[in-house]
Amino acid sequence: MSHHMESRGVPTEAFDAIARDLQALRIEAGDVPYAEIVRRIGKLRERAGVGAAAARPARTTVYDAFRLGRTRINAKLVGEIVQALGCSPEEAETWERRCLQARLDQSAAKQREPANPQPAPTEPPVQIVAAIGPADTVASRRRIYILLAACLLMNLAGFWLVDAAGLRLYLDMVGTALAAIACGPWAGVLVGLATNVIGLSITDSSAAAFGLVNMTGALVWGYGAKLIRRNSALPQYVLLNVVVAVACSVVSSIILVLLFGGITGHASETTMQSILASTSSLGVAVFESNLMYSLVDKLLTGFIVIALLGMVKDWIHVPVYGHVAEHAMDSLDRTYRLANAGFGSGSNRRGRALG
């Protein structure tokens, strides 16, 4: 029996204990997306004789089994979920018995409740670090500090690489985006401003002025990530990076035109000069060239951040990563099924033609 089956707490908290153990089992199984759990349950049911059309449960129904605060739970579905996560049928039966026992304990606890219950004494608030979870706050803060330091180093590495290699991209906001999405917009602002201050020693005094661009990106990434929901998460995330690119280009273009006459020595300025020759408007030329490279830079940055979050997903929980990964898995699954359906219908047509 794995440690997930340990009984915890009082009977009225049994449903939450089951949900927590399901979450831990899903992480140990490789952070399996909910869409993939649904697909696996559908396969299990089909093997048991259920028709393909009715085999798959609703994704929200499966997700709810992992949610805290439940007042009831479907024991049979929990058994299917744990089998989809790699447990044996015997282990699944143990989980189902645990769910049924939790329901009995809940009923018994309700019957024992007094008619006029006295209010419970107020307990002192528990401090929780949202980005890490309800773990020990000292360890949680240490993780955040380590992550922010790593984000700063990533920004500086990109800053140095662009300056040394003369690249037309910027690559100095990967750490800003990661900090803003994982730890909040103002953590991203801190990393971004620190990057540009330290960047004075890498390039020249113009780096400090562009701290406002890094700050803008941090705020848009940080607050925008909070708005991304599970449905259509991948397109929303792509759109968020496009919005960051536009916002940063607006701020950067204003700084370039007003403070530096459009020129700081960045490699992308050759494109700006070409556009200027045809438009004769410095503001338009600076914005168009800046936006062109910023779109590529911010989209690349966004997907680097998703990859980095995937690498540290067992260390720090970020909802947007789960939403984007799940939607991507859903999209791949739909593409696979459509491709199979198309291939099958094509084979049938060829068979009829040959017949």
N, C-alpha and C positions, 0 to 999 in steps of 0.2 A: 504494500500500500504506500503510495507516495505521500509526501508531507502535506499535499493539498487537502487531504481528507481529515486533517486534524479538526476536532471540534473546538469552537471558540465562542466565548461570550455567553450570554444568557439566551434562552430559547427565542425570545422576541427579536433578537438580532441575527438569527440563524440565516435568514435570506441574504442579508448583507455579507455574511461570512462565505456563503456559497458563491455569491457574485465576485467577491475578491479572489477566491480560489480559482474561479473560472478565468478571471483576468490573468492571474499568475500562470495558469496552465497554457493560455494562449501565447503569452510572452515566451515561455519555455519552449513551446512548439515552433518558435521562429517568428513571433509577432504576426501570426497568420491573419490576413485581412478578413473582415466579416463577410465580404462577398465570396471569398474562397471557402469559408466555413459553410455558407449557404450551398455552394456548388457541391461540396463533399457530402453534405446531408442529403441533397437530392440524389446523389449516386447511391448512398446507403439505402434510401427508400426505394429507388428503382430496383436494386438487387432484392429487396424484400417483396417486390411485386406491385409497388405503387406505380401508377401511370406517370410518364414523364411530365405531362402537363400539370399534374397536381403534386409532384414530388418535392419541388423546391419550396421551402418556407419563405415568408417575407423577410427581407433583410432586416427591417426594423424589429420584427419579432425576435430574431436571433440576437440583435444588438441589445434589446431590452433585457435579455437574460444576464448580461454582463453589468447591468446598471444597478447602482446602489439605490436603496429606498423602495424596493419592491414590497408590495403587500401580499403578493402571491407569486407562485412560480410553477411552470409546467415541467413536471418531473421527467416526462417522456422526452421532451425537447432537450433538457439538460443532458440526458443520457446520449442522445444523438450528437449533441455538440461535443461532448468529451470523446466520443468515438471518432468524430471528424478531426479532433486534435491529437489522435494517436493512441487513445486508451483502448483497452480490450473490452469486449462485451461484458466480461465479468466485472471489470472496474466500472463500466457504465451502469450496471445494475446497482453497485454500491452507491454511486452518486444519486441514482433515482431513489433508493431507499432513504438516503440522507434528506432529499427534498421532501419526501412524504413525511418523514419524522419531523422535519421543521414545521410542516403544516399542522401536524398534530400538536406539537409543542406550542405553536402560536394560538391554536384554539383553546388549549388548556390555560395558557396565560391570560387570555381574554376573559375566561370564566372566573379566574381568580381575582380579577380587577375589582376594587371596591366601587360601590355605586357613585360615591362622591370622592374621587381621588384627590389627595392633597397635592398642591403644586410642589414639584421637585425643587430642591435647593439650587440656587444659581451657582454654576460652576465657573471658575475663571476661564477666560477665553484661551484657546490654544492657538499659538502662532503657527501659520502654515506658509511655506514658500510655494507660491502657486506653480512656478515653472518646474519644480522638482517633485512636489507631492508632499503628503503629510509625514515626511520622514524627519529625523532629527535635524533641527534647524541649523546647528553648527555645521554638520556635514553638508547640509543643503547649500548653505552660504559658501562653503569651501568649493563646492562643485561650480557654483555660479562664478566665483572669482577666477577659478581655473579656466572656465569656458571663456570669460571675457578677456582674460590675458591671451588665450589662444586666438581669439577673434582679432585682437589688436595686432598680434604678430602676423596673421594672415593678411590684414590690410597693408601692413608695412612691407611684407614680401611682395605683394602686388604692386605697391607704389614703387619699390626699388626696381622690379622687373620691367615695368613700363618705361621708367627713366633710363635704365641701362640698355634695353633692347630697342628703344624708340618705337614701341608698339602704338597703334592707333586707337586701341581700346584704353580703358582706365584701370580696371581690375583692383581698385583700392577700396571696394565696398563689400567684398564677400563677408568679411568679419562684421561689418556694420549690419548687413542683412541678417546674418546668423544670430547676432546678439539681439537685434530688434524683434525677430520672430520668436526666438526661444525664450528670452528673458524680459521682453517688453520694450516699447519704443524708446524710453528714456535710457535704458541700458545701451541701446544702439546709438543714441546720441552721444553718450559718454565715449564709446569706442570710436565713433566717427571723428569727434573733435580731437581726441587724443591722437588719432592717426595724423590729422593735418598739422597739429602742433609739432609732433615728433618729425613729421615730413619736412619741416624747415631745414633739418640737418641733412636731408637726402637730396632735395632739389634746391629751391630758392624761396624767397619770402612770399612768392605768390601762393604757396601751398596753404598758408594760414587763411587767406581770403576764401578759399574753397571749402573750408570747414562748414560753411552754411549749406553747401550742396550735400555733404555727408549727413548733416543734421536733417535736411529735408528728406533724404532717402530713408533714414532711420525712422522718422515719424510716419511716413506713408507705409513702409513695410510693416512696422510694428502695429499700428492701428488697423491697417488693411488686413493683416493676418487674422485679427480677432473677428473679422466679419465673414471670413470664409466658412461656409457650411458644408456638410457632408455631400449633399447633392450637387453635382457639377463642380466639385472642388478643383479639379485639374484646370478647366477653362478659367475659373475664377482666379486661380493662382497665376496663370499666364497673364491674365488681364492686370492683376496687381503689379506684376513686374513691368508691364507696358506703362501703367500709370506712374510708377516710380521713374521710369526713363523720361517721360514727358515732364514731370515735375522737376526733376534734377536738371533737365536741359533748359527749362525756363529760368531757373535760378542761376545756373552756370552762365547762360548767355548774357543775363543782365550784368553779372560780375565781370565777364570778359569785356563787354562793350564799355561799361562805365569806368572800370578801373584800369584795364590793360589795353584798350583800343583793339580788342579782338585777338591779341597775340600774346601768348605766354611761352611759345616754343614747343607745344605739344605736336606730335606727329600728325594728328588729324587736321591741323591747320592748312595743310596743302589742299585738302578738299575744300575748306572754307574759301581759300583764295580762288579756286576754280569757280565756285558758285558766285563769289563776289564779282568776278569778271562779267557774269551774265546778268546779275540783278542790280548791281551798283548800290545795294543797300547792305551796310555792314551788319545791322541787326538781324536781317533775314538770313544772310549768309552764315553768320555765326550760329544762329538757332538751327538752321537746316543741317549743317554739317555736324553740330553737336548732337542733335537728335538721332541722326543716322547711326552714329557710333554708339550712342547711349542705349538705343534699343537693343543692339546686339550685346552690348556689355551687360545690361541689366537682366536680359533673358538668360544669358550664360550664367551670371551671378545667381539668379534665382534657382536654376537647376543644380548648380554646384551646392547651394545651401540644402536643397532637398536630399542630395546624396550624402552630405555631411550629417544631416539629421538622422538618416537611415543608419549611419555608422555608430551613432551614439544613442540610438533609440532605447537601449536597455539602461542607459545611464540618466537620461533626462527625457521627460515626456512632453511632447509638443503636439497639441491636437491637430494643427494644420498638416503635420506630416502624415498622421493616420488618415485624415480625410483625403489628401492628395493621393497617397499610396492606394487607398481603397478604391477611389474613383478610377485610377489608372488600371488597377486590376480588373474592375468591372468593364472598362473599355476594351481591354485586351481579350477578356472572356467573350464579350459580344462580338468582337471582330473575328475571333476564332470560330464561334458558332456560325456566324454569317458566312465565313469562308468555307466551312464544312458543308453548310447547306447549299451554297453555290456549287461546290465541287460535286456534291451528291446529285444535285439536279442535272448538272452537266453530264455526269456519268449515265444517269437514267436516259437522257435524251440521246446520247450516243448509242446506248444499248438498244433503244427502240429503233434507231435508224439502221443499226446493223441487223436487227431482227427482221 
